[in-house]
Amino acid sequence: MSEESAALAPSPAAPPRPAAAKAVRASAAGGRNSLARLGPLPWIGPCIALILLVVVWPVVEMVLTSTHKISGLGIDFGFNGIGRYQKLFSDPRLGTVMLWTLVWTVLVVGFTMVISLALAQLYNQNFPGRKYTRWALIIPWAASVIVTSIGFRWMLDEVAGVLNRLMLDLHLIHSAQNWTGDAAHSKPWLILVAVFVSLPFTTYTLLAGLQTVPGEVYEAARVDGATTWQTYLKITLPLLRPSFLVALVINLINVFNSFPVIWGMTQGGPNTDTSTSTVFMFILGQTDVGESAAMSVVNFAVVIAMVLLFLKVSRWNEES
C-alpha cells in the first residue's frame, strides 16, 4: 500500500478511556438496580390498575351512594347518612327475603353438590358413549342462564306450557296449573332450574379432582382388603376435599348472587315472595337507589364473609 493510500485509510478507533468505560458500566448498573427495586410491579401493575377500576371503584361508589337519598329517577336529594340503612332494616319484607335467600342458597348448593358428586363418579368410569354424555352436560353451562330460565317459564306457563299439556294428557292433573303464579308452586321449580344450570361446573370440578387420585392408591386398598365403601370414605373423599371445597365455595357465592334464574322465571313475585337479596336489591332500585345501594353493601359484606371462610378452610385443608 502506498503512503498516500495509507494516509487516506481511516484510523482505528481509539479504545475508550478507563474513566468513561467505568461511567457507562455504572450507569447501566444503576438502571438495573432501579428496575430491580420495582420488583414485579411492572408486570402486575396493569392487573392492579384493572382491579382498582372494575372492583374497588364500584365498591366505593356503592358505599357512597348508600349514604345518599336518590329517587328511582336518579334525582339526588343529598347526603342522608345511615338513613337508607335504617329504611332498609325497617322494611317488613327484608326478613322474609333474607330467610328465603338462606333457604335458596343452602338447598341449591346442597342438591348441586350431591348430584354433581354422583355424576362425577359416573363420568370417571369407562362406559360406551361417555364422551357424548360429557358433551351433553356442557349444554346447560354453555347456554345463557336467562335464556334457560325464560325457556322453563314458558314450559310452565298455564296456557301454552308443555308441562300442563303433558300432565293433562296423562290425567295427572284435572286442570291447568299456574306453576309460577304463587310462591308455593314456583319455589321448587326455581330450585330445580338453579341446580340444573349449576351442575356442569360443579361436576367437572369434582371430576378433575377424581382424575388426580393415583390409581396405585386404589390398588393398595384392594390388596389390603378394603371394601368399595371403605375405599370411597377413606381414600376418595379425603383426596377429593380440595376440589370439593373449591366447588362448594364458588357455588355458594354464585347461588347467593344469582339473579337471572329468579328474574327470568318470576321476577321475584308475586310481590317479593320469591325474591332473594340480589333480586330484592334490583326491585328497591326502581324506587329508591340509595336503599338499593344499602342492600348491595349488605350483600357485599356477606360475600366477603364467604371469601374469608373459604380462605380459612383452605388454610385448614393445606395444614391437614
WOLINFEN-V406855 format. One record per run of one state. SS is the DSSP state (H for helix, E for strand, C for the rest). FROM is the first residue (numbers start at 1). TO is the last residue. Records with the same first field share a line. If there is no record, write none. Layout:
SS: FROM-TO + FROM-TO
This chain:
C: 1-2 + 9-17 + 39-40 + 66-67 + 72-75 + 80-82 + 90-92 + 124-129 + 143-144 + 156-161 + 170-182 + 211-214 + 224-227 + 257-259 + 266-276 + 285-287 + 320-320
H: 3-8 + 18-38 + 41-65 + 83-89 + 93-123 + 130-142 + 145-155 + 162-169 + 183-210 + 215-223 + 228-256 + 260-265 + 277-284 + 289-319
E: 68-71 + 76-79 + 288-288
